[in-house]
Amino acid sequence: MLIETGYDRRRAVSYALKWAYSRNPRFYDFEDIGGDCTNFVSQCLYAGSGVMNFSSENGWYFIDTNNRSPSWTGVEFLREFLLTNEGPGVYGEQRELNQLQPGDVIQLRNSDGRLYHTMIVSYIFYPGNPENIFICAHSYDARNRRLSTYDYAGAEGIHILGARRELF
């Protein structure tokens, strides 16, 4: 049986701000083997939820470098997990950028339409205007960087709705 545990946006953003320019030694740094952006955002989401999903098929977890789900470190896999997760862990829905809040996720698309970068919203100066969204990220480390300073073909927003855990 699953119970709703909620998502603490403040904890997620606080984690993002703390580790934006450094690496938490509890997690592997994937910077030199494909990038660390989705790993970092997964850590932030975990800080805000406290729940992983250990499903072998469509889970979201990190135990160590060799024992993790594709969704923990893969841009497209994280998107799929967040938008389809009906089990333990965080879950969300696609939203326009002007509907996002701190603690939500933004993923960038290149001109070929491929998702290539994951970031977490850390601050919104004036809600409702995508020009005023600030993010934290790894792989091109950023702390409260304005989204509009990135060069991208498209940006996808994922609003985190909450988190669930198993009740034993």
LUMTI-813902 format. One record per residue: residue in three letters; x negated, y negated, z of N, C-alpha, C in turn; residue number from 0. Coordinates in nm, 4 decimals. Layout:
N
   code      neast     nnorth        nup     caeast    canorth       caup      ceast     cnorth        cup   pos
    ALA          X          Y          Z          X          Y          Z          X          Y          Z   NUM
...
This chain:
168
   code      neast     nnorth        nup     caeast    canorth       caup      ceast     cnorth        cup   pos
    MET    -0.0834     0.1176     0.0000     0.0000     0.0000     0.0000    -0.0884    -0.1246     0.0000     0
    LEU    -0.0516    -0.2232    -0.0813    -0.1275    -0.3481    -0.0912    -0.0603    -0.4583    -0.0106     1
    ILE    -0.1426    -0.5432     0.0505    -0.0898    -0.6614     0.1173    -0.1597    -0.7850     0.0624     2
    GLU    -0.0883    -0.8938     0.0561    -0.1427    -1.0216     0.0099    -0.2290    -1.0807     0.1207     3
    THR    -0.3518    -1.1177     0.0864    -0.4422    -1.1759     0.1860    -0.4734    -1.3219     0.1568     4
    GLY    -0.4382    -1.3685     0.0393    -0.4646    -1.5078     0.0047    -0.6059    -1.5305    -0.0472     5
    TYR    -0.6263    -1.6493    -0.0955    -0.7546    -1.6914    -0.1520    -0.7911    -1.8247    -0.0886     6
    ASP    -0.9044    -1.8298    -0.0229    -0.9496    -1.9500     0.0456    -1.0381    -2.0316    -0.0491     7
    ARG    -0.9781    -2.1284    -0.1149    -1.0493    -2.2118    -0.2130    -1.1663    -2.2861    -0.1499     8
    ARG    -1.1483    -2.3327    -0.0290    -1.2564    -2.4067     0.0381    -1.3790    -2.3194     0.0588     9
    ARG    -1.3569    -2.1953     0.0996    -1.4705    -2.1043     0.1196    -1.5404    -2.0742    -0.0125    10
    ALA    -1.4622    -2.0548    -0.1183    -1.5202    -2.0269    -0.2500    -1.6047    -2.1450    -0.2977    11
    VAL    -1.5514    -2.2652    -0.2853    -1.6239    -2.3851    -0.3299    -1.7443    -2.4110    -0.2397    12
    SER    -1.7288    -2.3928    -0.1110    -1.8412    -2.4112    -0.0185    -1.9566    -2.3186    -0.0540    13
    TYR    -1.9242    -2.1930    -0.0860    -2.0262    -2.0970    -0.1290    -2.0926    -2.1455    -0.2577    14
    ALA    -2.0125    -2.1910    -0.3522    -2.0659    -2.2391    -0.4806    -2.1623    -2.3557    -0.4591    15
    LEU    -2.1248    -2.4479    -0.3752    -2.2104    -2.5643    -0.3493    -2.3403    -2.5228    -0.2790    16
    LYS    -2.3298    -2.4293    -0.1866    -2.4481    -2.3841    -0.1126    -2.5494    -2.3127    -0.2025    17
    TRP    -2.5010    -2.2276    -0.2942    -2.5896    -2.1419    -0.3718    -2.6070    -2.1864    -0.5179    18
    ALA    -2.5593    -2.3024    -0.5553    -2.5672    -2.3467    -0.6954    -2.7109    -2.3544    -0.7467    19
    TYR    -2.8027    -2.3995    -0.6653    -2.9420    -2.4156    -0.7090    -3.0358    -2.3089    -0.6524    20
    SER    -2.9792    -2.2093    -0.5876    -3.0624    -2.1019    -0.5342    -2.9873    -1.9699    -0.5495    21
    ARG    -3.0431    -1.8639    -0.4951    -2.9838    -1.7317    -0.5094    -2.9658    -1.6684    -0.3724    22
    ASN    -2.8482    -1.6105    -0.3506    -2.8222    -1.5378    -0.2283    -2.8976    -1.4049    -0.2371    23
    PRO    -2.9879    -1.3771    -0.1432    -3.0674    -1.2532    -0.1518    -2.9853    -1.1252    -0.1383    24
    ARG    -2.8589    -1.1349    -0.0969    -2.7736    -1.0159    -0.0874    -2.7328    -0.9640    -0.2250    25
    PHE    -2.7507    -1.0455    -0.3288    -2.7090    -1.0092    -0.4638    -2.8278    -1.0198    -0.5589    26
    TYR    -2.8299    -0.9358    -0.6594    -2.9358    -0.9387    -0.7599    -2.9204    -1.0632    -0.8476    27
    ASP    -3.0310    -1.1176    -0.8926    -3.0320    -1.2329    -0.9830    -3.0475    -1.1802    -1.1264    28
    PHE    -2.9440    -1.1935    -1.2073    -2.9429    -1.1417    -1.3440    -2.9930    -1.2428    -1.4473    29
    GLU    -3.0496    -1.3525    -1.4017    -3.0911    -1.4621    -1.4901    -3.1784    -1.4143    -1.6064    30
    ASP    -3.2727    -1.3256    -1.5798    -3.3666    -1.2836    -1.6834    -3.3183    -1.1652    -1.7668    31
    ILE    -3.1999    -1.1145    -1.7364    -3.1481    -1.0013    -1.8142    -3.0050    -1.0285    -1.8590    32
    GLY    -2.9839    -1.1420    -1.9211    -2.8527    -1.1727    -1.9766    -2.7819    -1.2908    -1.9132    33
    GLY    -2.8275    -1.3354    -1.7986    -2.7665    -1.4508    -1.7335    -2.6987    -1.4148    -1.6028    34
    ASP    -2.6895    -1.5129    -1.5164    -2.6372    -1.4918    -1.3817    -2.5037    -1.5617    -1.3578    35
    CYS    -2.4449    -1.6215    -1.4609    -2.3263    -1.7058    -1.4404    -2.2065    -1.6302    -1.3844    36
    THR    -2.1736    -1.5159    -1.4408    -2.0550    -1.4432    -1.3962    -2.0802    -1.3766    -1.2617    37
    ASN    -2.2013    -1.3295    -1.2382    -2.2391    -1.2763    -1.1085    -2.2180    -1.3834    -1.0009    38
    PHE    -2.2620    -1.5057    -1.0279    -2.2471    -1.6161    -0.9323    -2.0996    -1.6478    -0.9064    39
    VAL    -2.0200    -1.6564    -1.0106    -1.8776    -1.6862    -0.9923    -1.8090    -1.5709    -0.9179    40
    SER    -1.8467    -1.4469    -0.9468    -1.7909    -1.3341    -0.8721    -1.8230    -1.3466    -0.7232    41
    GLN    -1.9457    -1.3873    -0.6913    -1.9822    -1.4085    -0.5514    -1.8938    -1.5158    -0.4875    42
    CYS    -1.8689    -1.6237    -0.5596    -1.7830    -1.7317    -0.5093    -1.6409    -1.6812    -0.4854    43
    LEU    -1.5883    -1.6054    -0.5817    -1.4532    -1.5500    -0.5676    -1.4460    -1.4541    -0.4486    44
    TYR    -1.5498    -1.3765    -0.4312    -1.5552    -1.2848    -0.3171    -1.5613    -1.3632    -0.1856    45
    ALA    -1.6378    -1.4722    -0.1829    -1.6450    -1.5555    -0.0626    -1.5077    -1.6114    -0.0272    46
    GLY    -1.4264    -1.6382    -0.1279    -1.2930    -1.6922    -0.1049    -1.1866    -1.5880    -0.0778    47
    SER    -1.2188    -1.4610    -0.1021    -1.1176    -1.3563    -0.0854    -1.1577    -1.2489     0.0146    48
    GLY    -1.2858    -1.2160     0.0208    -1.3328    -1.1108     0.1101    -1.2935    -0.9709     0.0682    49
    VAL    -1.2486    -0.9560    -0.0568    -1.2006    -0.8256    -0.1031    -1.2619    -0.7924    -0.2386    50
    MET    -1.3140    -0.6716    -0.2505    -1.3575    -0.6186    -0.3797    -1.2588    -0.5109    -0.4220    51
    ASN    -1.2652    -0.4728    -0.5488    -1.1809    -0.3665    -0.6028    -1.2746    -0.2566    -0.6528    52
    PHE    -1.2745    -0.1423    -0.5844    -1.3685    -0.0348    -0.6152    -1.3146     0.0673    -0.7146    53
    SER    -1.2130     0.0320    -0.7898    -1.1589     0.1211    -0.8916    -1.2664     0.1537    -0.9943    54
    SER    -1.2759     0.2811    -1.0307    -1.3784     0.3214    -1.1275    -1.3422     0.2817    -1.2700    55
    GLU    -1.2156     0.2535    -1.2973    -1.1746     0.2186    -1.4334    -1.1753     0.0686    -1.4605    56
    ASN    -1.1119    -0.0095    -1.3765    -1.1040    -0.1534    -1.4008    -1.1273    -0.2284    -1.2707    57
    GLY    -1.2339    -0.1927    -1.1999    -1.2620    -0.2545    -1.0714    -1.3421    -0.3826    -1.0822    58
    TRP    -1.3701    -0.4383    -0.9664    -1.4506    -0.5607    -0.9559    -1.5272    -0.5504    -0.8246    59
    TYR    -1.6558    -0.5113    -0.8347    -1.7343    -0.4886    -0.7132    -1.8832    -0.4956    -0.7426    60
    PHE    -1.9592    -0.5173    -0.6353    -2.1046    -0.5146    -0.6392    -2.1526    -0.4453    -0.5130    61
    ILE    -2.2217    -0.3337    -0.5307    -2.2859    -0.2655    -0.4191    -2.4361    -0.2892    -0.4276    62
    ASP    -2.4910    -0.2657    -0.5464    -2.6306    -0.2998    -0.5747    -2.6450    -0.3124    -0.7263    63
    THR    -2.7648    -0.3374    -0.7709    -2.7898    -0.3634    -0.9121    -2.7373    -0.2522    -1.0024    64
    ASN    -2.7528    -0.1289    -0.9599    -2.7117    -0.0150    -1.0416    -2.5717     0.0357    -1.0088    65
    ASN    -2.5072    -0.0222    -0.9119    -2.3739     0.0212    -0.8721    -2.2838    -0.1017    -0.8612    66
    ARG    -2.2357    -0.1434    -0.9775    -2.1478    -0.2598    -0.9865    -2.0527    -0.2379    -1.1033    67
    SER    -1.9438    -0.3112    -1.1009    -1.8490    -0.3007    -1.2119    -1.8898    -0.3961    -1.3237    68
    PRO    -1.8529    -0.3654    -1.4482    -1.8802    -0.4579    -1.5584    -1.8168    -0.5958    -1.5351    69
    SER    -1.7037    -0.5991    -1.4660    -1.6346    -0.7261    -1.4432    -1.7080    -0.8165    -1.3445    70
    TRP    -1.7983    -0.7618    -1.2650    -1.8724    -0.8452    -1.1693    -1.9721    -0.9357    -1.2417    71
    THR    -2.0275    -0.8880    -1.3525    -2.1332    -0.9631    -1.4209    -2.1026    -0.9964    -1.5661    72
    GLY    -1.9982    -0.9426    -1.6248    -1.9676    -0.9657    -1.7660    -1.8570    -1.0679    -1.7852    73
    VAL    -1.8811    -1.1672    -1.8682    -1.7867    -1.2774    -1.8886    -1.6486    -1.2261    -1.9295    74
    GLU    -1.6413    -1.1508    -2.0381    -1.5112    -1.1027    -2.0875    -1.4480    -1.0024    -1.9918    75
    PHE    -1.5311    -0.9204    -1.9270    -1.4788    -0.8214    -1.8328    -1.4173    -0.8895    -1.7102    76
    LEU    -1.4808    -0.9985    -1.6613    -1.4237    -1.0713    -1.5488    -1.2886    -1.1310    -1.5872    77
    ARG    -1.2822    -1.1896    -1.7044    -1.1558    -1.2477    -1.7514    -1.0448    -1.1420    -1.7520    78
    GLU    -1.0758    -1.0276    -1.8109    -0.9775    -0.9192    -1.8179    -0.9334    -0.8770    -1.6782    79
    PHE    -1.0295    -0.8609    -1.5879    -0.9954    -0.8202    -1.4519    -0.9028    -0.9222    -1.3856    80
    LEU    -0.9415    -1.0503    -1.3887    -0.8623    -1.1528    -1.3206    -0.7203    -1.1625    -1.3750    81
    LEU    -0.7047    -1.1469    -1.5063    -0.5732    -1.1641    -1.5680    -0.4841    -1.0399    -1.5629    82
    THR    -0.5432    -0.9236    -1.5340    -0.4639    -0.7999    -1.5337    -0.4641    -0.7265    -1.3998    83
    ASN    -0.5428    -0.7711    -1.3045    -0.5559    -0.6985    -1.1787    -0.4229    -0.6903    -1.1032    84
    GLU    -0.3809    -0.5677    -1.0754    -0.2619    -0.5453    -0.9937    -0.2971    -0.4713    -0.8657    85
    GLY    -0.4269    -0.4510    -0.8437    -0.4740    -0.3814    -0.7248    -0.5442    -0.4758    -0.6294    86
    PRO    -0.6366    -0.4217    -0.5490    -0.7098    -0.5049    -0.4546    -0.7968    -0.6081    -0.5271    87
    GLY    -0.8267    -0.7162    -0.4565    -0.9145    -0.8195    -0.5103    -0.8382    -0.9417    -0.5568    88
    VAL    -0.9149    -1.0361    -0.6098    -0.8545    -1.1604    -0.6592    -0.7800    -1.1351    -0.7894    89
    TYR    -0.6854    -1.2230    -0.8184    -0.6118    -1.2159    -0.9442    -0.5681    -1.3571    -0.9818    90
    GLY    -0.5426    -1.3762    -1.1118    -0.5050    -1.5096    -1.1562    -0.4270    -1.5073    -1.2851    91
    GLU    -0.4087    -1.6274    -1.3380    -0.3386    -1.6427    -1.4654    -0.4053    -1.7533    -1.5453    92
    GLN    -0.3914    -1.7426    -1.6768    -0.4496    -1.8437    -1.7647    -0.3733    -1.9752    -1.7466    93
    ARG    -0.4477    -2.0853    -1.7421    -0.3880    -2.2184    -1.7281    -0.4654    -2.3180    -1.8134    94
    GLU    -0.3984    -2.4252    -1.8478    -0.4650    -2.5360    -1.9150    -0.5631    -2.5998    -1.8162    95
    LEU    -0.6678    -2.6619    -1.8686    -0.7685    -2.7217    -1.7815    -0.7092    -2.8261    -1.6877    96
    ASN    -0.6111    -2.9007    -1.7354    -0.5540    -3.0058    -1.6513    -0.4648    -2.9513    -1.5398    97
    GLN    -0.4502    -2.8188    -1.5321    -0.3701    -2.7552    -1.4276    -0.4561    -2.6806    -1.3255    98
    LEU    -0.5876    -2.6906    -1.3403    -0.6779    -2.6172    -1.2515    -0.6992    -2.6907    -1.1190    99
    GLN    -0.7491    -2.6144    -1.0218    -0.7813    -2.6664    -0.8897    -0.9221    -2.6216    -0.8529   100
    PRO    -0.9853    -2.6884    -0.7561    -1.1132    -2.6370    -0.7065    -1.0987    -2.4912    -0.6630   101
    GLY    -1.1978    -2.4103    -0.6981    -1.1940    -2.2669    -0.6709    -1.1445    -2.1850    -0.7878   102
    ASP    -1.0949    -2.2511    -0.8929    -1.0532    -2.1811    -1.0143    -1.1733    -2.1582    -1.1054   103
    VAL    -1.1522    -2.0822    -1.2110    -1.2597    -2.0392    -1.3016    -1.2408    -2.1020    -1.4393   104
    ILE    -1.3523    -2.1421    -1.4996    -1.3524    -2.1878    -1.6389    -1.4532    -2.1032    -1.7147   105
    GLN    -1.4125    -2.0565    -1.8336    -1.5032    -1.9832    -1.9211    -1.5101    -2.0554    -2.0547   106
    LEU    -1.6322    -2.0636    -2.1088    -1.6541    -2.1355    -2.2341    -1.6631    -2.0400    -2.3518   107
    ARG    -1.6131    -2.0877    -2.4677    -1.6212    -2.0139    -2.5940    -1.7160    -2.0868    -2.6881   108
    ASN    -1.7888    -2.0078    -2.7687    -1.8744    -2.0675    -2.8712    -1.7959    -2.0839    -3.0010   109
    SER    -1.8611    -2.1315    -3.1037    -1.7920    -2.1575    -3.2310    -1.7435    -2.0300    -3.2994   110
    ASP    -1.7978    -1.9143    -3.2608    -1.7508    -1.7855    -3.3132    -1.6307    -1.7316    -3.2357   111
    GLY    -1.5891    -1.8035    -3.1317    -1.4753    -1.7619    -3.0517    -1.5094    -1.6679    -2.9377   112
    ARG    -1.6387    -1.6424    -2.9173    -1.6827    -1.5492    -2.8129    -1.7011    -1.6225    -2.6805   113
    LEU    -1.6487    -1.5645    -2.5725    -1.6741    -1.6178    -2.4392    -1.8201    -1.5944    -2.4036   114
    TYR    -1.8856    -1.6975    -2.3501    -2.0283    -1.6829    -2.3215    -2.0725    -1.7387    -2.1872   115
    HIS    -1.9871    -1.8102    -2.1144    -2.0321    -1.8716    -1.9896    -1.9155    -1.8818    -1.8919   116
    THR    -1.9427    -1.8512    -1.7636    -1.8423    -1.8571    -1.6580    -1.8864    -1.9577    -1.5525   117
    MET    -1.7927    -2.0420    -1.5075    -1.8211    -2.1456    -1.4080    -1.7060    -2.1514    -1.3084   118
    ILE    -1.7309    -2.2127    -1.1932    -1.6254    -2.2311    -1.0945    -1.6018    -2.3806    -1.0753   119
    VAL    -1.4765    -2.4185    -1.0671    -1.4414    -2.5587    -1.0458    -1.4755    -2.5947    -0.9013   120
    SER    -1.5580    -2.6979    -0.8841    -1.5992    -2.7386    -0.7500    -1.5303    -2.8659    -0.7032   121
    TYR    -1.4871    -2.9485    -0.7980    -1.4310    -3.0780    -0.7601    -1.3522    -3.1331    -0.8784   122
    ILE    -1.2437    -3.2006    -0.8496    -1.1684    -3.2702    -0.9537    -1.1498    -3.4134    -0.9061   123
    PHE    -1.2105    -3.5060    -0.9791    -1.2082    -3.6468    -0.9386    -1.0692    -3.7059    -0.9483   124
    TYR    -1.0014    -3.6782    -1.0568    -0.8663    -3.7300    -1.0779    -0.7842    -3.6177    -1.1382   125
    PRO    -0.7015    -3.5510    -1.0576    -0.6265    -3.4348    -1.1072    -0.5455    -3.4653    -1.2328   126
    GLY    -0.5381    -3.3662    -1.3192    -0.4597    -3.3787    -1.4413    -0.5395    -3.4227    -1.5619   127
    ASN    -0.6656    -3.4585    -1.5423    -0.7497    -3.5042    -1.6527    -0.8728    -3.4150    -1.6628   128
    PRO    -0.8843    -3.3345    -1.7687    -0.9991    -3.2439    -1.7821    -1.1348    -3.3159    -1.7842   129
    GLU    -1.1365    -3.4431    -1.8174    -1.2621    -3.5193    -1.8167    -1.3198    -3.5331    -1.6764   130
    ASN    -1.2376    -3.5116    -1.5760    -1.2802    -3.5315    -1.4378    -1.3004    -3.4016    -1.3608   131
    ILE    -1.3229    -3.2918    -1.4335    -1.3496    -3.1630    -1.3704    -1.5004    -3.1477    -1.3521   132
    PHE    -1.5390    -3.1088    -1.2317    -1.6787    -3.0818    -1.2003    -1.6917    -2.9342    -1.1658   133
    ILE    -1.8050    -2.8763    -1.2022    -1.8235    -2.7327    -1.1860    -1.9561    -2.7010    -1.1175   134
    CYS    -1.9657    -2.5775    -1.0692    -2.0919    -2.5187    -1.0236    -2.1147    -2.3947    -1.1084   135
    ALA    -2.2418    -2.3671    -1.1387    -2.2731    -2.2521    -1.2241    -2.4180    -2.2090    -1.2061   136
    HIS    -2.4441    -2.0852    -1.2445    -2.5799    -2.0341    -1.2630    -2.6004    -2.0148    -1.4124   137
    SER    -2.7230    -1.9851    -1.4518    -2.7633    -1.9820    -1.5928    -2.7393    -2.1240    -1.6425   138
    TYR    -2.8372    -2.2048    -1.6358    -2.8249    -2.3505    -1.6462    -2.7607    -2.3977    -1.5153   139
    ASP    -2.8322    -2.3749    -1.4066    -2.7801    -2.4036    -1.2733    -2.7199    -2.5428    -1.2663   140
    ALA    -2.6044    -2.5509    -1.2031    -2.5324    -2.6778    -1.1930    -2.4591    -2.6846    -1.0606   141
    ARG    -2.4591    -2.8028    -1.0026    -2.3857    -2.8303    -0.8789    -2.3085    -2.9601    -0.8991   142
    ASN    -2.1778    -2.9497    -0.9020    -2.0912    -3.0652    -0.9286    -2.1276    -3.1339    -1.0605   143
    ARG    -2.1480    -3.0538    -1.1647    -2.1748    -3.1072    -1.2982    -2.0420    -3.1293    -1.3700   144
    ARG    -2.0315    -3.2397    -1.4377    -1.9095    -3.2724    -1.5114    -1.8957    -3.1757    -1.6297   145
    LEU    -1.7797    -3.1120    -1.6405    -1.7538    -3.0171    -1.7488    -1.7749    -3.0821    -1.8854   146
    SER    -1.7406    -3.2080    -1.8994    -1.7502    -3.2767    -2.0281    -1.8941    -3.2924    -2.0772   147
    THR    -1.9941    -3.2628    -1.9936    -2.1337    -3.2717    -2.0386    -2.1799    -3.1443    -2.1095   148
    TYR    -2.0965    -3.0416    -2.1105    -2.1294    -2.9177    -2.1809    -2.0896    -2.9287    -2.3277   149
    ASP    -2.1621    -2.8558    -2.4125    -2.1299    -2.8463    -2.5541    -2.0675    -2.7084    -2.5770   150
    TYR    -1.9397    -2.7054    -2.6114    -1.8687    -2.5794    -2.6297    -1.7563    -2.5983    -2.7313   151
    ALA    -1.7133    -2.4871    -2.7897    -1.6046    -2.4927    -2.8876    -1.4678    -2.4812    -2.8208   152
    GLY    -1.4612    -2.4129    -2.7071    -1.3352    -2.3964    -2.6362    -1.3600    -2.3664    -2.4906   153
    ALA    -1.2626    -2.4002    -2.4070    -1.2727    -2.3727    -2.2633    -1.1420    -2.3104    -2.2166   154
    GLU    -1.1539    -2.2009    -2.1440    -1.0386    -2.1271    -2.0929    -1.0344    -2.1396    -1.9412   155
    GLY    -0.9208    -2.1793    -1.8878    -0.9039    -2.1897    -1.7438    -0.8312    -2.0700    -1.6866   156
    ILE    -0.8758    -2.0240    -1.5704    -0.8076    -1.9174    -1.4971    -0.7795    -1.9690    -1.3568   157
    HIS    -0.6511    -1.9817    -1.3264    -0.6080    -2.0255    -1.1937    -0.5975    -1.9027    -1.1038   158
    ILE    -0.6699    -1.9048    -0.9931    -0.6661    -1.7927    -0.8999    -0.5390    -1.8047    -0.8155   159
    LEU    -0.4557    -1.7031    -0.8243    -0.3269    -1.7032    -0.7554    -0.3365    -1.6499    -0.6126   160
    GLY    -0.4316    -1.5599    -0.5902    -0.4437    -1.5014    -0.4569    -0.5334    -1.3795    -0.4594   161
    ALA    -0.5231    -1.3001    -0.3533    -0.5994    -1.1767    -0.3418    -0.5168    -1.0766    -0.2624   162
    ARG    -0.5471    -0.9491    -0.2873    -0.4789    -0.8406    -0.2169    -0.5823    -0.7442    -0.1619   163
    ARG    -0.5413    -0.6727    -0.0583    -0.6257    -0.5658    -0.0056    -0.5388    -0.4455     0.0263   164
    GLU    -0.6045    -0.3310     0.0337    -0.5348    -0.2062     0.0684    -0.5021    -0.2068     0.2171   165
    LEU    -0.3823    -0.1640     0.2507    -0.3438    -0.1460     0.3900    -0.3482     0.0039     0.4166   166
    PHE    -0.4369     0.0444     0.5045    -0.4544     0.1880     0.5319    -0.3736     0.2301     0.6509   167
